[in-house]
Amino acid sequence: MTIDVPLSSEKPEWKHLFHEVLEPEKCTGCAACVVACPHDVLDYTHLDGGYVPFNIENPSLPDHCSHGEKGCTACTRACPRFRDWEMDADAHLFGKVRTEDEVYGQYDSICLTQATDDTIAELGQDGGLVSAMLIYALEKGLIDGALVSSADKDWVAQPTLATTREEVLSTAGSRYTYSANTLAYNLAKEQGLEKLALVGMGCQASVPAIMAARKAGKVARRLELTIGLLCSKTFTDAIFDDLIKAKYGIDRKDIIKFNIKGRFHIWATGDRYVEIPLKECHEFTRPGCKQCPDFAAEHADISTGGIVNHPGWTLTIVRTARGKELLTSMIDEGWITTKPIEEDPGAMDLLIRLSTKQRARWTEKTGPGMLPDIASKD
């Protein structure tokens, strides 16, 4: 059951989005408004100080949009942080709004998973589930392409379109600087791809549901599968030079792999390895992450993250019927293996604790039983 929740007859437009989301730094930088804009007047940059959309019509009037003044509401309909965004997405996906005690969102089941293909498991993060899902969906014709992220030799993350097994594996692994993966949508559109998967943190995982609930144009109809990544925050690009290199002597071009498990783990050339306390990374937190309440990617079809005590496995939250069908098929066909979540009670404790902590970031209620009115404690 789904419920579509249209915005009010007020016709909220870019001016409302600018003052209600961008100015108070609630914008996560997901770029949904940019890809949804039918007039191509919104732009975006991943450069430090960016990570937010901006209107290019008149730089001296950043909150002005001529199309919005004429009645265009595409940007506010696409935004997963505008007004009652969580209620709208919940109602569309699950037919009801989450309750206050559902701190990591609504779901069908939770388990531990691992890809059975050794190459996928090795190249992927924490057992390779995300890579396995994308490759399976591509080979079975469930999707034509996936909106993911990649990184150049300097670890600058960038939106990427993956359409083959090789491209999926080349983008495997985690990067903890931000990539607005939705921006790869336009490339997919240019190639005529109709069925797409979107991989992203909670802020991006809410985009397809919000767009569908608010009928934000054609973009949502192409987003067939949403894979959410558990995430507490991402960092600005400055963390490479101002912390990792300045204090720990590791140049970004020498980094091989990252992971975060209580500390920031970095593997580099020359068999170098460092663990950085997360408190040292806080000053590099992107502004858009500081108010984000969604650790568990609550509006994805499947949410996943490596908060487990079993190396090479990942905690997997199946949320929607579409997610359940995909995971069940992969299990039946031997693509992944699973363990019951009861084998790792610590993972569930951590999921609850991190989700609860993150919900305290949101600074205003969005409705009864929704996000608590508590300022950020970070």
VOKERO-795963 format. One record per residue (C-alpha): x, y, z; residue in three letters. Coordinates in steps of 0.2 Angstrom, whole numbers, plus 2048, in hexadecimal, padded with zeros to 3 digits. Example, Ala and Ser with C-alpha at 12.3 -4.5 7.8 and 13.67 -1.06 7.14 Angstrom:
<atoms>
83E7EA827ala 8447FB824ser 
</atoms>
This chain:
<atoms>
800800800met 8078117FCthr 8008237FFile 8058317F4asp 8068427FEval 8058517F3pro 80C8627F9leu 7FF86F7FEser 7F787B7F2ser 8038887F8glu 80F8837E9lys 81F8847F3pro 82E8877E8glu 84188A7E7trp 83F89A7F3lys 83788F800his 8448817FEleu 85288E7FFphe 84C896810his 845886818glu 852879813val 86288180Cleu 863890818glu 861886828pro 86E879821glu 86186B821lys 86686880Fcys 86F85780Dthr 87685B7FCgly 86D84C7F4cys 86A8567E4ala 85984F7E2ala 8528617DEcys 8608637D1val 85B8537C7val 8488577C9ala 8498697C3cys 8418697B1pro 84887A7ADhis 85B8767B1asp 85D8857BCval 86487C7CBleu 8768777CCasp 88286E7D9tyr 89486D7DDthr 89D8607E7his 8AB86C7EBleu 8AE8717FDasp 8A287E803gly 8958767F6gly 88B8667F8tyr 87C8707F6val 8718767E7pro 8708877E1phe 8668917D4asn 8708977C5ile 8648A47BEglu 8698B37C9asn 8788B17D5pro 8738C17DEser 8628BA7E2leu 8668A87E8pro 8548A57EEasp 84C8AA7DEhis 84589F7D0cys 83B8A67C2ser 8338957BFhis 82F8937D1gly 8268A37D1glu 81C89D7C2lys 81688E7CCgly 8248807CAcys 8268767DAthr 8318687D3ala 83F86C7DFcys 83586B7EFthr 82C85C7E9arg 83D8537E7ala 8458587F7cys 84784B805pro 849858812arg 83A86480Ephe 82C86681Barg 82485581Fasp 83084B815trp 83183C820glu 81F83A822met 81C83B80Fasp 82A82E80Cala 824822819asp 812823814ala 816820802his 821811805leu 819809814phe 807810815gly 80A817826lys 81682382Fval 82381B83Aarg 82081C84Dthr 82C824859glu 83381485Fasp 83880E84Dglu 84881784Eval 85080E83Ftyr 84080F835gly 83480382Egln 8397F2827tyr 8357E0823asp 8457D7829ser 8577D982File 8657CD82Ccys 8787CC829leu 87D7C9816thr 88C7C580Cgln 88F7C37F9ala 8947B17F4thr 89F7B77E6asp 8B07B97EDasp 8B57C77E1thr 8A57D17E6ile 8A87CE7F8ala 8BA7D37F8glu 8B87E37EDleu 8A77E87F5gly 8A67F0806gln 8A27E4815asp 89D7D580Bgly 8987DD7FBgly 8857DD7FCleu 8827ED7F3val 88D7E87E5ser 8857D77E4ala 8747DF7E4met 8787EB7D5leu 8817DD7CBile 8727D17CEtyr 8657DF7C9ala 86F7E37B9leu 8717D17B3glu 85F7CD7B7lys 8597DD7AEgly 8517E47BDleu 85B7F47BAile 8647FC7ACasp 8708057B6gly 87580B7C8ala 87881D7CEleu 88781A7DAval 8978237DEser 8A98217D9ser 8B982A7DEala 8C88317D4asp 8DA82E7D8lys 8D983C7E5asp 8C98347EDtrp 8BE8427E7val 8AD8397E7ala 8A283C7D8gln 8918367D2pro 8938277C6thr 88781C7BBleu 88B80A7BBala 8847FE7AEthr 88F7EF7AEthr 8967E37BBarg 8A77EA7B8glu 8A17FC7BBglu 8987F77CBval 8A87EF7D2leu 8B37FE7CDser 8A88097D8thr 8A77FC7E7ala 8AD8027F8gly 8A9810803ser 8AE823802arg 8AA82E810tyr 8AA83E807thr 8998427FFtyr 89383E7EDser 8818437E8ala 87E8337DEasn 86E8397D7thr 8778457CBleu 87C8357C1ala 86A8357BCtyr 86C8417AEasn 8798357A6leu 86D8267A8ala 85F8307A0lys 86B835791glu 86F82378Egln 85C81F78Egly 85D81479Eleu 84B8127A5glu 84E8077B5lys 85B80D7C1leu 8618097D2ala 8668177DEleu 8748137EBval 8768207F9gly 87582580Bmet 865829814gly 86383A80Ccys 8648337FBgln 85A8237FFala 84B82E803ser 84B8367F2val 8428297E8pro 8348287F5ala 83283A7F6ile 83283D7E4met 82582F7E1ala 81A8357F0ala 81A8477EAarg 8198437D8lys 82984C7D3ala 82A8497C1gly 83183A7B7lys 8418377C2val 83982C7CFala 8318217C2arg 84381C7BCarg 8498187CEleu 8458067CFglu 8508017DEleu 85680B7EDthr 8658047F7ile 86980E807gly 87980F810leu 87A811823leu 882822826cys 88582D834ser 88E83B82Alys 89A83E81Cthr 8A984A81Bphe 8AE859811thr 8BD857805asp 8C7861811ala 8CA85281Cile 8D784B810phe 8E3859811asp 8DF861822asp 8DE85182Cleu 8E4841824ile 8F384981Blys 8F7857828ala 8F684C838lys 8F983A831tyr 90483D822gly 8F9833816ile 8F783C805asp 8E68397FDarg 8ED8317EDlys 8F58237F8asp 8E581E801ile 8DF80D7FCile 8D080A807lys 8C5812814phe 8B980B821asn 8B0812831ile 8AD80683Flys 8AE81084Fgly 8BD819848arg 8C381F837phe 8CD81182Fhis 8D9815821ile 8E4809817trp 8F281180Cala 90080C801thr 910806809gly 9067FB815asp 90180A81Farg 8F180A82Atyr 8EA817836val 8DB818841glu 8D4829844ile 8C982D852pro 8B883384Bleu 8B9842857lys 8C784984Cglu 8BC84883Dcys 8AD851844his 8B386283Eglu 8B385C82Cphe 8A085682Dthr 89685D81Earg 88986A825pro 87B86081Dgly 87F851828cys 87E85A838lys 86B85A838gln 86884A82Fcys 85D83E83Apro 85E82F82Fasp 86C823833phe 86481382Cala 85E81981Bala 84C816820glu 84481980Ehis 84F80D805ala 8497FC7FEasp 8587F4807ile 8637FD813ser 8757F6817thr 8847FA821gly 8937F2829gly 88F7F583Cile 8917E2840val 89D7D884Aasn 89F7CB83Chis 8AD7D1830pro 8A87D081Dgly 8957D1821trp 8897DF821thr 8797E382Bleu 86B7E381Ethr 85A7EB821ile 84C7E5815val 83F7F2815arg 8347F1806thr 82B7E37FBala 8377E77EDarg 8467E67F9gly 8407D5800lys 83D7CE7EEglu 84E7D37E9leu 8577CC7F8leu 84D7BC7F8thr 8517B97E6ser 8647BB7E9met 8637AF7F7ile 85A7A27EDasp 8667A37DFglu 8757A37EAgly 87C7B57E7trp 87C7B87FAile 87C7AF80Athr 8747B581Athr 8757B382Dlys 8677B7839pro 8697C8842ile 8687BF853glu 87A7B9850glu 8807CB852asp 8767D3860pro 8837E1861gly 87F7E684Fala 86D7E9854met 8727F3863asp 87D7FE859leu 87080184Cleu 863806859ile 870811862arg 87781A852leu 86581C84Bser 85F82485Cthr 86E82F85Dlys 86C83584Bgln 85983984Darg 85E84685Bala 86685184Darg 855857845trp 85086884Cthr 83E868849glu 82F85B84Alys 82885683Athr 81884E841gly 81184484Fpro 81D836854gly 82A83C849met 83B84484Bleu 83F84B85Cpro 84185E85Fasp 85385C865ile 86186685Fala 87185E859ser 87C857866lys 88B85485Aasp 
</atoms>
